[in-house]
Amino acid sequence: MKTIAALGVLLMLAACSGRSEPQGSFLDPVCMPDGSVSFFQPANSKGGYDEPVAKKENCAWNKPAAAAK
């Protein structure tokens, strides 16, 4: 039973380690240029994923207070 539990924990850790920064997470998502939240990275205008469209800087809570006015 302990082996199964240990394998389950390792599997969960392995699944979480593959996330990259531009993808965001549930607690720290990325936002589209219009400020809407995006939990996945959409393709750019050229159809590629090399330059992220959704970024953390686009989120209202990551902007300085003076820029929010």
Biopython code that builds the backbone (N, CA, C, O; Angstrom):
import numpy as np
from Bio.PDB.StructureBuilder import StructureBuilder

atoms = [
    (1, "MET", "N", (0.821, -1.197, 0.000)),
    (1, "MET", "CA", (0.000, 0.000, 0.000)),
    (1, "MET", "C", (0.864, 1.259, 0.000)),
    (1, "MET", "O", (0.547, 2.242, -0.670)),
    (2, "LYS", "N", (1.968, 1.217, 0.765)),
    (2, "LYS", "CA", (2.857, 2.379, 0.818)),
    (2, "LYS", "C", (3.517, 2.619, -0.536)),
    (2, "LYS", "O", (3.760, 3.765, -0.916)),
    (3, "THR", "N", (3.801, 1.560, -1.249)),
    (3, "THR", "CA", (4.420, 1.687, -2.574)),
    (3, "THR", "C", (3.467, 2.363, -3.542)),
    (3, "THR", "O", (3.883, 3.209, -4.335)),
    (4, "ILE", "N", (2.210, 2.004, -3.486)),
    (4, "ILE", "CA", (1.215, 2.605, -4.370)),
    (4, "ILE", "C", (1.054, 4.088, -4.042)),
    (4, "ILE", "O", (0.964, 4.918, -4.947)),
    (5, "ALA", "N", (1.017, 4.422, -2.759)),
    (5, "ALA", "CA", (0.892, 5.820, -2.359)),
    (5, "ALA", "C", (2.113, 6.627, -2.810)),
    (5, "ALA", "O", (1.977, 7.755, -3.286)),
    (6, "ALA", "N", (3.300, 6.047, -2.659)),
    (6, "ALA", "CA", (4.522, 6.733, -3.079)),
    (6, "ALA", "C", (4.548, 6.939, -4.589)),
    (6, "ALA", "O", (4.957, 8.000, -5.061)),
    (7, "LEU", "N", (4.122, 5.950, -5.340)),
    (7, "LEU", "CA", (4.058, 6.092, -6.795)),
    (7, "LEU", "C", (3.035, 7.154, -7.203)),
    (7, "LEU", "O", (3.261, 7.904, -8.153)),
    (8, "GLY", "N", (1.931, 7.215, -6.497)),
    (8, "GLY", "CA", (0.916, 8.228, -6.786)),
    (8, "GLY", "C", (1.444, 9.636, -6.548)),
    (8, "GLY", "O", (1.192, 10.540, -7.344)),
    (9, "VAL", "N", (2.176, 9.823, -5.453)),
    (9, "VAL", "CA", (2.768, 11.132, -5.159)),
    (9, "VAL", "C", (3.800, 11.490, -6.221)),
    (9, "VAL", "O", (3.831, 12.630, -6.685)),
    (10, "LEU", "N", (4.630, 10.556, -6.608)),
    (10, "LEU", "CA", (5.626, 10.823, -7.644)),
    (10, "LEU", "C", (4.972, 11.159, -8.982)),
    (10, "LEU", "O", (5.457, 12.025, -9.711)),
    (11, "LEU", "N", (3.900, 10.495, -9.300)),
    (11, "LEU", "CA", (3.185, 10.771, -10.540)),
    (11, "LEU", "C", (2.584, 12.177, -10.524)),
    (11, "LEU", "O", (2.632, 12.883, -11.531)),
    (12, "MET", "N", (2.024, 12.584, -9.396)),
    (12, "MET", "CA", (1.460, 13.934, -9.286)),
    (12, "MET", "C", (2.554, 14.991, -9.388)),
    (12, "MET", "O", (2.357, 16.017, -10.038)),
    (13, "LEU", "N", (3.694, 14.759, -8.762)),
    (13, "LEU", "CA", (4.802, 15.713, -8.847)),
    (13, "LEU", "C", (5.347, 15.806, -10.265)),
    (13, "LEU", "O", (5.698, 16.892, -10.725)),
    (14, "ALA", "N", (5.420, 14.704, -10.942)),
    (14, "ALA", "CA", (5.904, 14.710, -12.323)),
    (14, "ALA", "C", (4.938, 15.455, -13.242)),
    (14, "ALA", "O", (5.370, 16.145, -14.165)),
    (15, "ALA", "N", (3.659, 15.321, -13.000)),
    (15, "ALA", "CA", (2.665, 16.012, -13.824)),
    (15, "ALA", "C", (2.730, 17.523, -13.622)),
    (15, "ALA", "O", (2.520, 18.282, -14.569)),
    (16, "CYS", "N", (3.014, 17.960, -12.420)),
    (16, "CYS", "CA", (3.073, 19.391, -12.130)),
    (16, "CYS", "C", (4.384, 20.027, -12.579)),
    (16, "CYS", "O", (4.425, 21.237, -12.805)),
    (17, "SER", "N", (5.425, 19.272, -12.711)),
    (17, "SER", "CA", (6.724, 19.851, -13.040)),
    (17, "SER", "C", (6.842, 20.258, -14.492)),
    (17, "SER", "O", (7.770, 20.990, -14.836)),
    (18, "GLY", "N", (5.952, 19.824, -15.356)),
    (18, "GLY", "CA", (6.053, 20.128, -16.772)),
    (18, "GLY", "C", (5.480, 21.472, -17.182)),
    (18, "GLY", "O", (5.590, 21.846, -18.350)),
    (19, "ARG", "N", (4.875, 22.206, -16.271)),
    (19, "ARG", "CA", (4.277, 23.495, -16.615)),
    (19, "ARG", "C", (5.349, 24.539, -16.816)),
    (19, "ARG", "O", (6.314, 24.601, -16.055)),
    (20, "SER", "N", (5.185, 25.357, -17.833)),
    (20, "SER", "CA", (6.143, 26.423, -18.091)),
    (20, "SER", "C", (5.566, 27.762, -17.652)),
    (20, "SER", "O", (4.358, 27.871, -17.441)),
    (21, "GLU", "N", (6.384, 28.756, -17.514)),
    (21, "GLU", "CA", (5.977, 30.070, -17.023)),
    (21, "GLU", "C", (4.894, 30.743, -17.863)),
    (21, "GLU", "O", (3.929, 31.236, -17.279)),
    (22, "PRO", "N", (4.987, 30.800, -19.206)),
    (22, "PRO", "CA", (3.959, 31.517, -19.959)),
    (22, "PRO", "C", (2.577, 30.886, -19.877)),
    (22, "PRO", "O", (1.585, 31.528, -20.222)),
    (23, "GLN", "N", (2.499, 29.657, -19.432)),
    (23, "GLN", "CA", (1.215, 28.978, -19.399)),
    (23, "GLN", "C", (0.358, 29.438, -18.230)),
    (23, "GLN", "O", (-0.868, 29.372, -18.317)),
    (24, "GLY", "N", (0.950, 29.893, -17.162)),
    (24, "GLY", "CA", (0.192, 30.321, -16.003)),
    (24, "GLY", "C", (-0.307, 29.144, -15.190)),
    (24, "GLY", "O", (-0.033, 27.988, -15.512)),
    (25, "SER", "N", (-1.040, 29.451, -14.136)),
    (25, "SER", "CA", (-1.598, 28.426, -13.285)),
    (25, "SER", "C", (-2.934, 28.911, -12.750)),
    (25, "SER", "O", (-3.332, 30.045, -13.014)),
    (26, "PHE", "N", (-3.617, 28.081, -12.017)),
    (26, "PHE", "CA", (-4.923, 28.446, -11.477)),
    (26, "PHE", "C", (-4.814, 29.639, -10.532)),
    (26, "PHE", "O", (-5.662, 30.532, -10.563)),
    (27, "LEU", "N", (-3.780, 29.662, -9.694)),
    (27, "LEU", "CA", (-3.624, 30.746, -8.730)),
    (27, "LEU", "C", (-2.866, 31.946, -9.287)),
    (27, "LEU", "O", (-2.934, 33.029, -8.706)),
    (28, "ASP", "N", (-2.159, 31.788, -10.379)),
    (28, "ASP", "CA", (-1.413, 32.882, -10.992)),
    (28, "ASP", "C", (-1.528, 32.777, -12.511)),
    (28, "ASP", "O", (-0.569, 32.399, -13.184)),
    (29, "PRO", "N", (-2.713, 33.115, -13.055)),
    (29, "PRO", "CA", (-2.924, 32.945, -14.500)),
    (29, "PRO", "C", (-2.243, 34.030, -15.323)),
    (29, "PRO", "O", (-1.745, 35.017, -14.782)),
    (30, "VAL", "N", (-2.229, 33.839, -16.609)),
    (30, "VAL", "CA", (-1.761, 34.854, -17.545)),
    (30, "VAL", "C", (-2.989, 35.513, -18.170)),
    (30, "VAL", "O", (-4.087, 34.958, -18.121)),
    (31, "CYS", "N", (-2.804, 36.698, -18.758)),
    (31, "CYS", "CA", (-3.931, 37.435, -19.327)),
    (31, "CYS", "C", (-3.649, 37.825, -20.766)),
    (31, "CYS", "O", (-2.499, 38.021, -21.158)),
    (32, "MET", "N", (-4.704, 37.932, -21.538)),
    (32, "MET", "CA", (-4.626, 38.371, -22.923)),
    (32, "MET", "C", (-4.388, 39.882, -22.945)),
    (32, "MET", "O", (-4.557, 40.539, -21.918)),
    (33, "PRO", "N", (-4.001, 40.446, -24.086)),
    (33, "PRO", "CA", (-3.751, 41.888, -24.156)),
    (33, "PRO", "C", (-4.942, 42.760, -23.728)),
    (33, "PRO", "O", (-4.740, 43.890, -23.283)),
    (34, "ASP", "N", (-6.176, 42.256, -23.853)),
    (34, "ASP", "CA", (-7.341, 43.033, -23.418)),
    (34, "ASP", "C", (-7.614, 42.902, -21.920)),
    (34, "ASP", "O", (-8.553, 43.516, -21.412)),
    (35, "GLY", "N", (-6.801, 42.105, -21.200)),
    (35, "GLY", "CA", (-6.938, 41.951, -19.759)),
    (35, "GLY", "C", (-7.727, 40.735, -19.331)),
    (35, "GLY", "O", (-7.825, 40.471, -18.132)),
    (36, "SER", "N", (-8.296, 39.981, -20.258)),
    (36, "SER", "CA", (-9.066, 38.793, -19.893)),
    (36, "SER", "C", (-8.134, 37.653, -19.503)),
    (36, "SER", "O", (-7.048, 37.503, -20.063)),
    (37, "VAL", "N", (-8.569, 36.862, -18.546)),
    (37, "VAL", "CA", (-7.763, 35.760, -18.017)),
    (37, "VAL", "C", (-7.735, 34.606, -19.008)),
    (37, "VAL", "O", (-8.754, 34.262, -19.606)),
    (38, "SER", "N", (-6.562, 34.014, -19.174)),
    (38, "SER", "CA", (-6.390, 32.866, -20.052)),
    (38, "SER", "C", (-5.625, 31.784, -19.302)),
    (38, "SER", "O", (-4.515, 32.028, -18.830)),
    (39, "PHE", "N", (-6.197, 30.608, -19.187)),
    (39, "PHE", "CA", (-5.534, 29.523, -18.472)),
    (39, "PHE", "C", (-4.716, 28.638, -19.398)),
    (39, "PHE", "O", (-4.131, 27.653, -18.946)),
    (40, "PHE", "N", (-4.663, 28.964, -20.681)),
    (40, "PHE", "CA", (-3.807, 28.250, -21.620)),
    (40, "PHE", "C", (-3.230, 29.267, -22.597)),
    (40, "PHE", "O", (-3.755, 30.374, -22.719)),
    (41, "GLN", "N", (-2.183, 28.913, -23.277)),
    (41, "GLN", "CA", (-1.494, 29.814, -24.195)),
    (41, "GLN", "C", (-2.033, 29.623, -25.606)),
    (41, "GLN", "O", (-1.799, 28.578, -26.214)),
    (42, "PRO", "N", (-2.758, 30.622, -26.147)),
    (42, "PRO", "CA", (-3.241, 30.511, -27.519)),
    (42, "PRO", "C", (-2.118, 30.766, -28.524)),
    (42, "PRO", "O", (-1.081, 31.329, -28.174)),
    (43, "ALA", "N", (-2.324, 30.360, -29.741)),
    (43, "ALA", "CA", (-1.329, 30.594, -30.794)),
    (43, "ALA", "C", (-1.300, 32.079, -31.146)),
    (43, "ALA", "O", (-2.310, 32.772, -31.023)),
    (44, "ASN", "N", (-0.142, 32.561, -31.585)),
    (44, "ASN", "CA", (-0.047, 33.958, -32.002)),
    (44, "ASN", "C", (-0.636, 34.134, -33.401)),
    (44, "ASN", "O", (-1.174, 33.181, -33.965)),
    (45, "SER", "N", (-0.542, 35.330, -33.964)),
    (45, "SER", "CA", (-1.167, 35.607, -35.262)),
    (45, "SER", "C", (-0.563, 34.785, -36.396)),
    (45, "SER", "O", (-1.201, 34.603, -37.433)),
    (46, "LYS", "N", (0.653, 34.289, -36.212)),
    (46, "LYS", "CA", (1.307, 33.459, -37.230)),
    (46, "LYS", "C", (0.995, 31.976, -37.046)),
    (46, "LYS", "O", (1.422, 31.145, -37.847)),
    (47, "GLY", "N", (0.249, 31.642, -35.990)),
    (47, "GLY", "CA", (-0.117, 30.253, -35.737)),
    (47, "GLY", "C", (0.910, 29.486, -34.933)),
    (47, "GLY", "O", (0.786, 28.271, -34.779)),
    (48, "GLY", "N", (1.925, 30.166, -34.416)),
    (48, "GLY", "CA", (2.971, 29.500, -33.638)),
    (48, "GLY", "C", (2.849, 29.785, -32.152)),
    (48, "GLY", "O", (2.028, 30.595, -31.720)),
    (49, "TYR", "N", (3.673, 29.112, -31.391)),
    (49, "TYR", "CA", (3.679, 29.264, -29.947)),
    (49, "TYR", "C", (5.024, 29.781, -29.438)),
    (49, "TYR", "O", (5.292, 29.731, -28.237)),
    (50, "ASP", "N", (5.877, 30.280, -30.347)),
    (50, "ASP", "CA", (7.215, 30.704, -29.952)),
    (50, "ASP", "C", (7.204, 31.994, -29.129)),
    (50, "ASP", "O", (8.064, 32.171, -28.267)),
    (51, "GLU", "N", (6.255, 32.894, -29.374)),
    (51, "GLU", "CA", (6.137, 34.124, -28.590)),
    (51, "GLU", "C", (4.776, 34.127, -27.900)),
    (51, "GLU", "O", (3.752, 34.114, -28.582)),
    (52, "PRO", "N", (4.735, 34.144, -26.573)),
    (52, "PRO", "CA", (3.454, 34.051, -25.880)),
    (52, "PRO", "C", (2.556, 35.260, -26.128)),
    (52, "PRO", "O", (3.017, 36.401, -26.123)),
    (53, "VAL", "N", (1.281, 34.996, -26.343)),
    (53, "VAL", "CA", (0.288, 36.052, -26.519)),
    (53, "VAL", "C", (-0.217, 36.504, -25.152)),
    (53, "VAL", "O", (-0.300, 37.701, -24.877)),
    (54, "ALA", "N", (-0.550, 35.547, -24.308)),
    (54, "ALA", "CA", (-1.024, 35.841, -22.963)),
    (54, "ALA", "C", (0.180, 35.956, -22.035)),
    (54, "ALA", "O", (1.024, 35.061, -21.986)),
    (55, "LYS", "N", (0.252, 37.064, -21.301)),
    (55, "LYS", "CA", (1.381, 37.313, -20.404)),
    (55, "LYS", "C", (0.870, 37.777, -19.048)),
    (55, "LYS", "O", (-0.240, 38.297, -18.938)),
    (56, "LYS", "N", (1.682, 37.587, -18.025)),
    (56, "LYS", "CA", (1.307, 38.027, -16.682)),
    (56, "LYS", "C", (1.248, 39.545, -16.585)),
    (56, "LYS", "O", (0.502, 40.076, -15.763)),
    (57, "GLU", "N", (2.011, 40.252, -17.400)),
    (57, "GLU", "CA", (2.019, 41.716, -17.370)),
    (57, "GLU", "C", (0.690, 42.305, -17.825)),
    (57, "GLU", "O", (0.385, 43.451, -17.495)),
    (58, "ASN", "N", (-0.113, 41.541, -18.580)),
    (58, "ASN", "CA", (-1.398, 42.032, -19.078)),
    (58, "ASN", "C", (-2.493, 41.996, -18.019)),
    (58, "ASN", "O", (-3.541, 42.615, -18.202)),
    (59, "CYS", "N", (-2.276, 41.292, -16.928)),
    (59, "CYS", "CA", (-3.288, 41.176, -15.877)),
    (59, "CYS", "C", (-3.350, 42.471, -15.069)),
    (59, "CYS", "O", (-2.322, 43.077, -14.767)),
    (60, "ALA", "N", (-4.572, 42.886, -14.723)),
    (60, "ALA", "CA", (-4.768, 44.138, -13.989)),
    (60, "ALA", "C", (-4.072, 44.121, -12.635)),
    (60, "ALA", "O", (-3.582, 45.160, -12.192)),
    (61, "TRP", "N", (-4.014, 42.971, -11.964)),
    (61, "TRP", "CA", (-3.403, 42.906, -10.633)),
    (61, "TRP", "C", (-1.881, 42.911, -10.684)),
    (61, "TRP", "O", (-1.239, 43.025, -9.640)),
    (62, "ASN", "N", (-1.286, 42.791, -11.865)),
    (62, "ASN", "CA", (0.167, 42.863, -11.998)),
    (62, "ASN", "C", (0.635, 44.232, -12.477)),
    (62, "ASN", "O", (1.836, 44.457, -12.625)),
    (63, "LYS", "N", (-0.302, 45.153, -12.722)),
    (63, "LYS", "CA", (0.064, 46.492, -13.176)),
    (63, "LYS", "C", (0.198, 47.421, -11.975)),
    (63, "LYS", "O", (-0.465, 47.211, -10.959)),
    (64, "PRO", "N", (1.044, 48.442, -12.075)),
    (64, "PRO", "CA", (1.165, 49.408, -10.976)),
    (64, "PRO", "C", (-0.161, 50.113, -10.710)),
    (64, "PRO", "O", (-0.999, 50.223, -11.605)),
    (65, "ALA", "N", (-0.351, 50.586, -9.494)),
    (65, "ALA", "CA", (-1.623, 51.225, -9.101)),
    (65, "ALA", "C", (-1.890, 52.486, -9.913)),
    (65, "ALA", "O", (-3.048, 52.789, -10.198)),
    (66, "ALA", "N", (-0.848, 53.231, -10.295)),
    (66, "ALA", "CA", (-1.042, 54.466, -11.059)),
    (66, "ALA", "C", (-1.564, 54.166, -12.468)),
    (66, "ALA", "O", (-2.327, 54.957, -13.023)),
    (67, "ALA", "N", (-1.165, 53.046, -13.041)),
    (67, "ALA", "CA", (-1.591, 52.691, -14.404)),
    (67, "ALA", "C", (-3.040, 52.177, -14.408)),
    (67, "ALA", "O", (-3.680, 52.176, -15.459)),
    (68, "ALA", "N", (-3.557, 51.750, -13.276)),
    (68, "ALA", "CA", (-4.900, 51.201, -13.206)),
    (68, "ALA", "C", (-5.972, 52.281, -13.276)),
    (68, "ALA", "O", (-7.131, 51.972, -13.552)),
    (69, "LYS", "N", (-5.615, 53.533, -13.034)),
    (69, "LYS", "CA", (-6.593, 54.630, -13.037)),
    (69, "LYS", "C", (-7.007, 55.010, -14.389)),
    (69, "LYS", "O", (-7.824, 55.917, -14.552)),
]
sb = StructureBuilder()
sb.init_structure("model")
sb.init_model(0)
sb.init_chain("A")
sb.init_seg("    ")
for serial, (resi, resn, name, xyz) in enumerate(atoms, 1):
    if name == "N":
        sb.init_residue(resn, " ", resi, " ")
    sb.init_atom(name, np.array(xyz, "f"), 0.0, 1.0, " ", f" {name:<3s}", serial, name[0])
structure = sb.get_structure()
